[in-house]
């Protein structure tokens, strides 16, 4: 998360991708990975990760908000 906060987005994405492989059923990890993709303007990846996170937990409000914003930005 420190990499993301310091805008080392490439490294943050690489690390979150590795964590997501280790914890594929953790919606929080997918949301964090989606946030990095959002900041990189990688909308398709962002939307995909958020969709997976919401499949695990439909009421994940932060993921729902980020998904809406990503869809708006992707138009």
N, C-alpha and C positions, 0 to 999 in steps of 0.2 A: 504494500500500500504506500510505502514511502516513495518508491519509484514513481508511482502514479502522482503523488502529491508534488513531487519535484519535476514533473513533466518529462521524465525519462520514459516516454510512452512505449517505445519499442521494447525496452527491457521489462517494463511492467507487464506488457502483453505476453511476452515470452514466459515470464514467471507464472502469471495467472493461468496460462495455457497448461503449463506443467502441473500446477495444483489441481486444475480441473480434471486432468487425466487421473490423478491420484484420488480425487474426491468427486466422481462424476454425478453423484446424487445430492450434491450440496448446492442448493439454489443460490445461496449467498455468494459462493465462488463464481458461479455463472453470472450473477449480477455485477460483481466487481469486474470481471472480464469484459462484460458488455459496456460498462462505464469507460473502460480504457478504449475500447473500439469506438465508442461515441466520441470521445475526445480526439480520436484519430480520424473521425468522419468516415469510418468504415461501417456504413449504415447496415449493409446486408448482414455482416457478421454480428453486429450489435443486436439486430432484430432477431436473428437466429438464436443467440444465447439467451436473450430475454424470453423468447417463446419457450425454450426448454426449461428455464427456471420456473415459468408460470405453469408449465405442465406438472411440475413437482409440487408447487404451492400456488394455487389459483388466487389466493387472497394476498399475495405479496405486493403490497401497495407501492413500494419503491420501484419494483420492477415494472408494475403497470404504468406508473408515471413515466419512467424512462422509455418504455416501449412507445407510449404515445408521442413523446418528444422525438424519438428516433424516426418514427413514421412521418411526422411532420417535416423533419429535416430532410428526409429521403425523397420528398416530392419534387 
